[in-house]
Amino acid sequence: MALRVDDRATGLREIDRFENGVGWIAHPEETMQRASHALEVDGEVWLVDPVDADGLDDLLAEFGEVAGVVVAFANHKRDAAAIAARHSVPVYLPDWFDGVAEELPDDTPIARFGAELSDTGLEAHVVKNGRLWKEVALYDPDRGTLLIPESVGANEYFLTGDERLGVHPARRAFPPREALERFVSGPDLDFDRILVGHGPGVQTDARAALRDALEGSRSRMPRLYAEALWMFRPF
């Protein structure tokens, strides 16, 4: 099984469907299980870290017209520019994502956002702002959705034992507790589901799954931890 596949996907697998959104894995055969998501807000569709695939536009049309394509983890440029061009919309980047725009095609329209994604009501929360790791979580308080693109995931490289969510292998020793604690214990940040950038999300008891992932990150290591660290590069 390949770590990742660069060819255009011809058969996507749908994941994470709920009333106001859907996810998909463009290459189900990939070990890394790169997951992409569409979030619907007031009839407009916002794509997050998407990988393109045949049939994708038909899936998105169920939710509305594409309004923008978001890169939520700096190394998740994936097919953002190509999909944005096809739908004649900008690629949206957090205003503190330095250097990402320069890695996209020169003619890619870029829009920036701060604490809120455009006027969607989707809140942007900094997970990590480092030289090599820049990540923002998107939180939809009205629809109970939290999207964390990289620090936690749900494919075999992230999980061990009976975990439903696992901290990224590269962050197990120093998990993003401070950045994500607000979602674990904050009474004003309630959510029904967590969507992730690798593997299917968690649709039930999502807060408990996140708490368990953060609390057990140092004491539990995935079976493929050493191999994941050796092979890892963020996709």
C-alpha positions as a Python dict, from the first residue, in 0.01 Angstrom:
ca = {
    (1, 'M'): (0, 0, 0),
    (2, 'A'): (146, 336, -106),
    (3, 'L'): (209, 607, 152),
    (4, 'R'): (47, 856, -85),
    (5, 'V'): (-63, 858, -447),
    (6, 'D'): (-1, 1156, -675),
    (7, 'D'): (-208, 1043, -973),
    (8, 'R'): (-556, 1191, -1013),
    (9, 'A'): (-808, 983, -819),
    (10, 'T'): (-1075, 806, -1019),
    (11, 'G'): (-1280, 670, -729),
    (12, 'L'): (-1323, 871, -410),
    (13, 'R'): (-1462, 726, -87),
    (14, 'E'): (-1712, 940, 99),
    (15, 'I'): (-1667, 986, 475),
    (16, 'D'): (-1801, 1207, 754),
    (17, 'R'): (-2136, 1299, 598),
    (18, 'F'): (-2361, 1516, 814),
    (19, 'E'): (-2630, 1774, 749),
    (20, 'N'): (-2395, 2060, 671),
    (21, 'G'): (-2093, 1887, 530),
    (22, 'V'): (-1915, 1586, 394),
    (23, 'G'): (-1565, 1446, 369),
    (24, 'W'): (-1389, 1227, 120),
    (25, 'I'): (-1072, 1026, 77),
    (26, 'A'): (-966, 1058, -285),
    (27, 'H'): (-726, 763, -275),
    (28, 'P'): (-865, 497, -38),
    (29, 'E'): (-561, 279, -112),
    (30, 'E'): (-322, 530, 46),
    (31, 'T'): (-164, 446, 379),
    (32, 'M'): (-185, 813, 483),
    (33, 'Q'): (-561, 828, 405),
    (34, 'R'): (-559, 1198, 315),
    (35, 'A'): (-904, 1330, 407),
    (36, 'S'): (-1068, 1640, 259),
    (37, 'H'): (-1384, 1819, 369),
    (38, 'A'): (-1661, 2045, 247),
    (39, 'L'): (-1844, 2263, 499),
    (40, 'E'): (-2173, 2427, 400),
    (41, 'V'): (-2261, 2768, 544),
    (42, 'D'): (-2575, 2945, 423),
    (43, 'G'): (-2576, 2761, 92),
    (44, 'E'): (-2207, 2822, 23),
    (45, 'V'): (-1946, 2547, 30),
    (46, 'W'): (-1601, 2589, 181),
    (47, 'L'): (-1344, 2322, 99),
    (48, 'V'): (-1068, 2245, 348),
    (49, 'D'): (-736, 2091, 242),
    (50, 'P'): (-891, 1914, -59),
    (51, 'V'): (-750, 1638, -277),
    (52, 'D'): (-915, 1636, -620),
    (53, 'A'): (-1094, 1335, -769),
    (54, 'D'): (-1327, 1240, -1049),
    (55, 'G'): (-1685, 1296, -935),
    (56, 'L'): (-1593, 1551, -670),
    (57, 'D'): (-1794, 1835, -822),
    (58, 'D'): (-2107, 1620, -826),
    (59, 'L'): (-2061, 1551, -456),
    (60, 'L'): (-2009, 1920, -377),
    (61, 'A'): (-2315, 2026, -579),
    (62, 'E'): (-2536, 1853, -322),
    (63, 'F'): (-2439, 2121, -70),
    (64, 'G'): (-2425, 2440, -276),
    (65, 'E'): (-2183, 2655, -472),
    (66, 'V'): (-1815, 2653, -383),
    (67, 'A'): (-1720, 2987, -222),
    (68, 'G'): (-1358, 2923, -132),
    (69, 'V'): (-1083, 2669, -77),
    (70, 'V'): (-902, 2677, 258),
    (71, 'V'): (-551, 2557, 341),
    (72, 'A'): (-567, 2489, 715),
    (73, 'F'): (-228, 2317, 751),
    (74, 'A'): (56, 2484, 566),
    (75, 'N'): (178, 2156, 412),
    (76, 'H'): (-174, 2065, 294),
    (77, 'K'): (-168, 2267, -25),
    (78, 'R'): (-269, 1944, -198),
    (79, 'D'): (-498, 2033, -493),
    (80, 'A'): (-628, 2359, -344),
    (81, 'A'): (-513, 2580, -629),
    (82, 'A'): (-645, 2355, -907),
    (83, 'I'): (-988, 2316, -746),
    (84, 'A'): (-1010, 2687, -668),
    (85, 'A'): (-929, 2770, -1030),
    (86, 'R'): (-1195, 2533, -1156),
    (87, 'H'): (-1458, 2704, -942),
    (88, 'S'): (-1320, 3059, -994),
    (89, 'V'): (-1273, 3121, -621),
    (90, 'P'): (-972, 3223, -408),
    (91, 'V'): (-752, 3003, -195),
    (92, 'Y'): (-797, 3120, 165),
    (93, 'L'): (-497, 3127, 396),
    (94, 'P'): (-462, 3234, 760),
    (95, 'D'): (-303, 3577, 767),
    (96, 'W'): (-1, 3437, 955),
    (97, 'F'): (76, 3158, 705),
    (98, 'D'): (404, 3296, 570),
    (99, 'G'): (544, 3146, 252),
    (100, 'V'): (245, 2931, 156),
    (101, 'A'): (110, 3162, -113),
    (102, 'E'): (449, 3161, -283),
    (103, 'E'): (429, 2783, -319),
    (104, 'L'): (101, 2801, -513),
    (105, 'P'): (79, 2878, -887),
    (106, 'D'): (150, 3244, -961),
    (107, 'D'): (-200, 3314, -1091),
    (108, 'T'): (-378, 3175, -782),
    (109, 'P'): (-607, 3436, -620),
    (110, 'I'): (-527, 3452, -247),
    (111, 'A'): (-757, 3571, 31),
    (112, 'R'): (-648, 3602, 393),
    (113, 'F'): (-845, 3550, 713),
    (114, 'G'): (-788, 3605, 1082),
    (115, 'A'): (-1005, 3488, 1371),
    (116, 'E'): (-1299, 3417, 1138),
    (117, 'L'): (-1305, 3262, 792),
    (118, 'S'): (-1446, 3543, 576),
    (119, 'D'): (-1798, 3612, 709),
    (120, 'T'): (-1892, 3246, 758),
    (121, 'G'): (-1897, 3238, 1139),
    (122, 'L'): (-1633, 2965, 1126),
    (123, 'E'): (-1378, 3043, 1396),
    (124, 'A'): (-1007, 2995, 1327),
    (125, 'H'): (-802, 2878, 1627),
    (126, 'V'): (-423, 2860, 1611),
    (127, 'V'): (-300, 2507, 1684),
    (128, 'K'): (68, 2564, 1604),
    (129, 'N'): (256, 2859, 1463),
    (130, 'G'): (611, 2735, 1421),
    (131, 'R'): (875, 2758, 1153),
    (132, 'L'): (806, 2405, 1025),
    (133, 'W'): (448, 2354, 1144),
    (134, 'K'): (166, 2602, 1084),
    (135, 'E'): (-183, 2477, 1160),
    (136, 'V'): (-522, 2630, 1225),
    (137, 'A'): (-834, 2451, 1350),
    (138, 'L'): (-1175, 2555, 1220),
    (139, 'Y'): (-1465, 2556, 1465),
    (140, 'D'): (-1830, 2594, 1366),
    (141, 'P'): (-2022, 2677, 1685),
    (142, 'D'): (-2361, 2680, 1513),
    (143, 'R'): (-2327, 2330, 1370),
    (144, 'G'): (-2108, 2167, 1634),
    (145, 'T'): (-1814, 2088, 1409),
    (146, 'L'): (-1443, 2105, 1489),
    (147, 'L'): (-1187, 2043, 1213),
    (148, 'I'): (-825, 1976, 1316),
    (149, 'P'): (-624, 1914, 999),
    (150, 'E'): (-302, 1753, 1124),
    (151, 'S'): (-223, 1743, 1497),
    (152, 'V'): (-471, 1460, 1550),
    (153, 'G'): (-586, 1198, 1304),
    (154, 'A'): (-757, 864, 1265),
    (155, 'N'): (-552, 646, 1033),
    (156, 'E'): (-316, 367, 1137),
    (157, 'Y'): (-17, 598, 1173),
    (158, 'F'): (-201, 804, 1434),
    (159, 'L'): (-383, 536, 1636),
    (160, 'T'): (-289, 279, 1893),
    (161, 'G'): (-497, 44, 2105),
    (162, 'D'): (-862, 145, 2114),
    (163, 'E'): (-803, 512, 2033),
    (164, 'R'): (-1057, 677, 1806),
    (165, 'L'): (-831, 979, 1765),
    (166, 'G'): (-455, 984, 1799),
    (167, 'V'): (-200, 1262, 1822),
    (168, 'H'): (31, 1290, 1521),
    (169, 'P'): (341, 1072, 1574),
    (170, 'A'): (568, 1374, 1543),
    (171, 'R'): (377, 1547, 1824),
    (172, 'R'): (322, 1255, 2062),
    (173, 'A'): (605, 1357, 2295),
    (174, 'F'): (487, 1719, 2305),
    (175, 'P'): (112, 1711, 2227),
    (176, 'P'): (-77, 2035, 2154),
    (177, 'R'): (-252, 2032, 2492),
    (178, 'E'): (-240, 2406, 2548),
    (179, 'A'): (-377, 2486, 2203),
    (180, 'L'): (-658, 2229, 2218),
    (181, 'E'): (-739, 2238, 2591),
    (182, 'R'): (-1003, 2502, 2524),
    (183, 'F'): (-1199, 2242, 2327),
    (184, 'V'): (-1155, 1972, 2590),
    (185, 'S'): (-1268, 2174, 2891),
    (186, 'G'): (-1411, 2501, 2763),
    (187, 'P'): (-1787, 2510, 2831),
    (188, 'D'): (-1843, 2765, 2554),
    (189, 'L'): (-1680, 2549, 2285),
    (190, 'D'): (-1921, 2262, 2236),
    (191, 'F'): (-1912, 2029, 1936),
    (192, 'D'): (-2066, 1705, 1812),
    (193, 'R'): (-1795, 1593, 1571),
    (194, 'I'): (-1426, 1622, 1497),
    (195, 'L'): (-1303, 1610, 1140),
    (196, 'V'): (-937, 1540, 1065),
    (197, 'G'): (-698, 1553, 771),
    (198, 'H'): (-606, 1184, 778),
    (199, 'G'): (-878, 921, 810),
    (200, 'P'): (-1248, 947, 898),
    (201, 'G'): (-1356, 1179, 1176),
    (202, 'V'): (-1531, 1115, 1507),
    (203, 'Q'): (-1907, 1165, 1507),
    (204, 'T'): (-1997, 1062, 1864),
    (205, 'D'): (-1849, 1163, 2201),
    (206, 'A'): (-1600, 1374, 2012),
    (207, 'R'): (-1485, 1573, 2314),
    (208, 'A'): (-1404, 1254, 2505),
    (209, 'A'): (-1209, 1120, 2208),
    (210, 'L'): (-1001, 1438, 2190),
    (211, 'R'): (-938, 1437, 2565),
    (212, 'D'): (-827, 1074, 2553),
    (213, 'A'): (-593, 1142, 2260),
    (214, 'L'): (-421, 1430, 2436),
    (215, 'E'): (-398, 1263, 2776),
    (216, 'G'): (-257, 938, 2639),
    (217, 'S'): (-27, 1072, 2372),
    (218, 'R'): (297, 1018, 2566),
    (219, 'S'): (211, 686, 2729),
    (220, 'R'): (73, 522, 2416),
    (221, 'M'): (262, 495, 2091),
    (222, 'P'): (117, 366, 1763),
    (223, 'R'): (236, 27, 1647),
    (224, 'L'): (392, 190, 1342),
    (225, 'Y'): (534, 485, 1538),
    (226, 'A'): (900, 435, 1451),
    (227, 'E'): (824, 369, 1085),
    (228, 'A'): (593, 671, 1072),
    (229, 'L'): (860, 900, 1209),
    (230, 'W'): (1115, 769, 962),
    (231, 'M'): (887, 801, 662),
    (232, 'F'): (695, 1112, 772),
    (233, 'R'): (664, 1423, 572),
    (234, 'P'): (339, 1626, 605),
    (235, 'F'): (100, 1579, 314),
}
